[in-house]
């Protein structure tokens, strides 16, 4: 297993370099420059002032030279300084925001995994039942409903009309005056809607994948043999069928990491959560190149890490994968 993981880690290096190269080129080809954002609202800003800013930011050099200089800094984990007025270290800004985004995504993934698998298994073992039909309707609704629209509706219902849940931020204004138990509930209440909405689409899709996999597995000959040996239905389903049905789901769960990270931009903007998504959106709008590239690299690393976990889980479930056999 260790050899398999080491091989996957080595293969991630050229992939990460390719992602950084494409991202760097695309960002610099986008309309607008950081200097435009800094001087367009100042009628007294001269052409010489813009040129000095470009020299300060290193934008006066050819694109390949800029990329090489950035890559050399990246090799020593130096993401540079933000182009924003505070000129703060990119890594410092990311370090403040990243744990929040990771927490939201981990909770969402956990919720998807814990809820979708039992739903999928029960739907497959009770095919065409009322529960199966109800979950089918839920899946179609989950795929068809825009999550940002649903988020606004839930904010109006639970936050404005009923007043049960907060609609923005991670803690209340009087957080410091609360008891320890009150602070724990306040944090939880602020996370309920973002986590549920972040997991909503994935929950619908994953339960359907699980159901389809289970239906395919329970029709296999070895399941028929297990039943013929006199094993209980519970042992047949959860000991023999479930593990094999989980393999495609593990892969899909790992590949869903990019969509969850990308969705963080929407949810963090809607709920005013100070995470990586909100920071990345603000950086793109202001053409803060070091900040955007830092966010893309961190997002790529997290995505590749999610794929690695999916590969490891797949190899754990199927020994043929880690042994290099088909």
Buried (B, 14 or more C-beta within 10 A) or exposed (E): EEEBBEEBEEEBEEEBEEBBEEBBEEBBEEEEBBBBBBBEEEEEBEEEBBEEBBEEBBBEBEEEEBBEEBEEBBEEEEBBBBBBEEEEBBBEBBEBBBEBBBBBBEBBBEBBBEBBBEBBBBBBBEEEEEEBEEBBEBBEEBEEBEBBEBBEEBBEEBBEEEEEBBBEEBBBEEBEEBEEEEBEEBBEBBBBBBBBBBBBBBBBBBBBBBBBBBBBBBEEEEBEEBBEEEBEEEBBBEEBBBEBBBBBBBBBBBEBBBBBBEBBBBBBBBBEBBBBBBBBBBBBEBBBBBBBBBBBBBBBEBBBEBBBBBBBBBBBBBEEBBEEEE
